[in-house]
Amino acid sequence: MDRIIRCALIGFGGMGRIYAKMIHTGLIPGLALTGVCCRNEAGQALLRRDFAGVHIYTDTDDMASRSSEFDAVLIATPHTSHVAIGMQMASLGKHILMDKPAGISAGEVEALVRYCEDHGLSFAMMFNNRCLSAFRGAKAFLDSGALGTLHRAVWVCNNWYRTPAYHRSAPWRSSWIGECGGLMTNQNPHYLDIWNWFFGLPQKLYAAMEFGRYNDFTVDDAVDIQFFYENGFHGTMVSATGEAPGVNRLEIWGSKGKLTVEEGRILSFDENEVSTEEFALTNQEIFAPLPHRVRQLPLEADDVPYQQVLAAFARHLLDGSPLIADGWDGLRQVQLANAAYVSGWEERRVMLPVDNGRYLDGLSRCQRAEAGE
């Protein structure tokens, strides 16, 4: 019989139930749902009714006492608990697939990543946007060098419009105490990961961050980030949760033209007839335009991104195939978010990575102010 990875799901909320159904119905080759950790009785009743044969754990200590029943865990709990649960499961020798973000501070995430690496455990991240065909195509295009020398990127991703009904939907949501942030903690991690995947970590960044601009709370809901790289490449990300209609458009300029990703579905290349370097050397007209033409690049059909990440995790554990994203990628995303917060709080440009204590001090001040201390 082919080997199967026995997976236990921790967290049976909105996304947890989606993951549970995908695995339990056999959509993920090589992965079986053998257990679910769910603390509330309604969720446990649903598991008994719809997920026959799946073990039910009342908490992670219950899981630890029955750890022989699973090989790996999928962590889909609130992100403030990710590292603590991850470390508990890693101490049991379990491989980890974690929902975003990996944690709150880069320091705690790095400790978990290094523990897993030191103990031969796999640590994967649910960065499913990497599986969207337009982002995959853009990554391959950039890696091929077809855009030439990269000069600038501008990403306007303010397609996160949320009303007060969303922010009030849970007592922990959109708060420093309950969620440890807003836009940069909840909505933007996927796009910060894509930025790192495409361009790597910057040397410095500056974040013009606004807190409660569109909402009656004190966390961030709008940001303009400037990324500065040692090689001269410069980037901008504009994001918000209070603007509609929003867009999701990433434009990348290189010496050979401009690459555009729109809504994660459309990829186009506005190609220069010759590179900007060559045209600068050969042109003799003072106002001469550089001829260019735009074309849409073909893309493969999108499969279900979540299923792709889960399937890659199973293949990795079974035969060593590459993960979609690993724990180091999760760490780099948190490093970007931490740096943006420190820059926003201090209203100045910061070097990466920022000191972990500097970030935690700022977070603590925000939490105390929110509590009225």
N, C-alpha and C positions, 0 to 999 in steps of 0.2 A: 504494500500500500504506500502511496506517495505520502511523504511527511507533511503534516499540517501544523501550522503555528497556532497554538491555543492562546487566544487573546481575551483579556479581561478589560472591560470598559469601566472607567471610573467617572461617574457623572452621567445622569440619565435625564438631563434637561432637554432644551430644544435641539441643539446639535448632537447631543449624546444619543437621542432617540433616532436621529437620522443615521448616525454611524451604526448603531445597533441593528437597524433594519437592513442596511447594506450588507453587513457581514453575515447576519443570521440567515438571510435569504440566499446566500451563496454567490453574491455578486463579486466577491473578492477571492480569486483563486489562491489557495494555499493558506487562507486565514479562516479560522473558526471562532465564533463567539462562544466561549465556555463559561463566562461569568460577567455579571454587571454589579457594580457597587452603587447602591441607591439607598439613601437614608430615609426617604419618606414612604409612608405606607401606600399612598395612591400609586406611586411609581412601582413599588414592589408588587402590588396587585396586578398592574398592567403587565409586568414581566411574567408573572405566573400564568396569565391568560394568553399572552401572545408570543412568548419566547420559551416554549416548552423545552425542558432539558438544560436550560441555562442556569448556572448557580447564581444565587442572589447573596450579595454581601451587604451587611448593614453599615459598615464603615471600613476604612482601610486597615484597621487593626484586625478586623474579622478576616479581611483578605490575607493579611500576613500570617494568620494562624492556619490558613488553608492554601499556602502559596504553591503547593505541589500541583494545584489544579490549573495553573496557567503558566505560559512561557513569557508573555509580553503584555504590556498594558497600553491602553489608549486613554490619555488623560484629557477629559473634557469638562473639568470643573471650573469655577471662577478662577481667573488667572492669579489672584493673590495667593492661591493655595498650590499653584503648579510646582514650585520648586520643592516645597516640603513633601508633597506627595511623591514627586519624582525621586527625591533622595530616599524616601522610605522604600519605594519599589526597587530602586537600584541597589539598596543595601541587601535586598532579597535575591539579587542576581537577575532581575527582570529587565528586558529590553523595553524601550520607551518610545512611544509616538505621542507627541504633545500638541494640543491645540495652541493657537497664538494668543498672546505673546508667551514666550518661554517663562517669563517671570516679571518682576517689578524692577529690580536693580540688576545692573550688569554683574555686580560682584556675586550675588547669589546664583545667577545663571551660570557664570563661569565655574563656580565651585561644583555645580551639578555636571556640567559638560566634562570637566576634568576628571571627576569621580568615575563617570561612565567610561571615559577613554582609558583610565588607569586600570579598570576592572574588566575590560574587554566587552563592554555592553554597548549595544547600538542605541543611539538617541536620534530620533527623527522629528522633524517639525511638520505640522499641517499647513504648509505654505502652498495652498492649492492654486493660487493665482499663477504660479509658475507653469501650471499645466494648460492655461489658456493659449490657444494657438497663436494669437497675435504676439503675446509676450514670448512664447517659445521661438517664434519666427524672428522677432527682434533680437533676441539673445544670440541666435545663430548668425544673424546678419552682422551684428557688432563683432562677434568673435572671429568672423571671416576676414575682417579688415575692410569690407566693402564700403564703409563710410569714410575711410581714411583717418586722418588725425582728428580726434574728437575735440570740439571747441566748447560747446555749450549744450545744456539740456534744460528744458522748461516743462514742468509737469503741473498742469492745473487739474486737480482732482477734488473738486468740491461737490461731488455727487453723493454726499452723505447726509442729505437733508433729514433732520429729525425734529419732530414737534415735542412740546412738553409731555405729551402722552407717553412717548418713548422714554424720556428721561425720568418720568415718575413710575415707570413700569416695575421697578424693583427698588427697594430702599437703598441698596448699595450703589445703584447706577449713577454715573455722572457726579461722582463725589471723590474728594481726596481720601476720606476715611475708608469708604467702601471699595473704591475702584482704583485709587491712587492715580487718578487723572481722568482725562476726557478723550478728546479727539486723538491725541498721540498714543494713548494707551489702548483705546477700544477700536476705533475705526481704521487708523492709518498704519498699523503694523504690516499689513499685507503689502502696501505700496512702499513702505520703508524697506521691506525685504527685496522687492523688485529693484529698487534703486541700488541697493548693495549688490545684488546679483549682476546687474548691468555694469555698474561703475566702480564697485568697491567702496570701502570707507573713505571719506574725505579726510584731509589733514585738519581742517577747521570747518566750523559752521557758525552761522548766525541765524537765530530764530526770532522773528518779530511775532510774538505769541500774544493772543488776546484771550482773556479769561471772562466767561460769561458775557460775551458781546451780544449774543442772540438769545440768551437764556438766563433765567434767574438762578444761577449757581456760580460757583467760584472756580470751576475747572476750565480747562482750555476748550474752546469751540471754534477757533480760527487760528491759522498760522501761515506765515510766509517764511520759508527756510532758504537760506543761501548756503550752498556747499562749495568749498574751496579745496582744490587738489594741487599737490606739489607740481604736477606737470603743466599747470595752467588751465586745465579744464575747470569749468565753472557751471554749477547747476542751481536751479530754483524749483522749489515745490510750493504750491499754493493749495491750501486745503481748508475746508470749513464744513460745519454741520448745519449752518443756518441759512444757506443760500440755495435758491431754486429758480429756474432749472439749473442744475449743476452739469458739469462736463467732466469727462475723464480723458484728457488728451496729453500725451507725452510727445514732445518734439525734441529731436536730437540733431544738432548740427555738427557736421564734420567737413573735412576739406573736399570731400567728393559729393556733398549734397546734404539733404535733410531727410531723416527717417521719422515717420509719424505713426504712433500707435493710438488709435481712437477706440474708446469704450471697451478695450480688451478684445476687440473683434476684428478691427480693420488695421492693416499694415500697408503703408505706402512709402515710396521712395521718390523724392524729388531730386533727380540726379543731375549734377553739373556736367556739362560737356567735357570739361577738363577740370582738374583739381584747382582749388583756389591758389595753391602755391605755384602751379604751372602758369595759370592765367596771369598772376601778378608779375611773373618774369617775362612773359611774351607780349602782353597787351601794351599798346602805345597810345591808346585813346583815353583821355582824362575821365570821361563819364561812361565808359563802355560797360554794358551789362554782361554778366557771365551767362551764356545760354544754358538752359536747363530744361528738363522735361520730367513730369511726374507720372508715375505708374503705380497701380495697386499690385502688391505682391501676393502671390497665391499662398493660401494657407490650408493646412489639413483641417478636417472637421474636428470640432471639439468633442472629446469624450467627457464623461462626468469627472471634473477635476478631483473631487474628493475620493472617488473610486481609484483614480490613478495614483494618488498619494498612498492610499491603503495598500494597493496592489504592489507598489514599489517597495513598501515596507516589508511585505511578506516575502517578496523575491529576494530582498537584501538578506533577510534572516535565513532563507533557505539556500541561496547559492552565492551570496556576496554581491549581487547586482547593486548598482549605485542607488542611493536614496535620492528623492526629489530635493530634499533639503535636510540638513543635519543640525545637530545641536549648536555647532559653531555658527551656522547661519542664524539660528535663533538668538545667539549671543550678540552677533553684530547688529541685528535689528534692534535689540534692547539698548545697545550702546548708542545707536543713532537717536532713539527716543530720549534716553537719559541726557545726552548732550543738548538736544533741542530744549528740554525743560530747563536745564541749567542756564543756557543762553537766554531763554525767555525770562526767567526769574531775575537774572543779573543784568539783562539788557546789554549784553556785549558778546563779541565773538569768542568762541571757546575752541581749544584744541581737543582732538579725540585721541584716545578715550578720556573722558572726564573722570576725575577722582570719584570713586564710589561714595566716599563719605561726604563729599561736596553735594552729590545728588541727594543722598539720604537726608542731609541736613535741610535742604530746600523742601523736600517732600514733608518732613516733620513740621516745618514752619507752616506749610499750607494746611496740614491736618489740624494743627493746634488752632489756627485762625478759624477754620471751618467749625471747629468745636466751640468757638467762642472763648478760648483760653487767652 
